């Protein structure tokens, strides 16, 4: 019975991490498409 809440927390944490890395990768691709360069999580060299 105690395993269900622990399993739920692990699933929520895993989903959060997958979403975080997916969004980070997507931002990196958009930055590179616009001619920028990613550094420390920021897109540099792109003017709007």
MOGI-V143100 format. One record per pair of residues at least 24 apart in sequence whose C-alpha atoms are under 7 Angstrom apart, sorted by the first residue. I is the first residue (numbers start at 1). J is the second residue. Records with the same first field share a line. If there is no record, write none. Layout:
I=J  J
This chain:
none
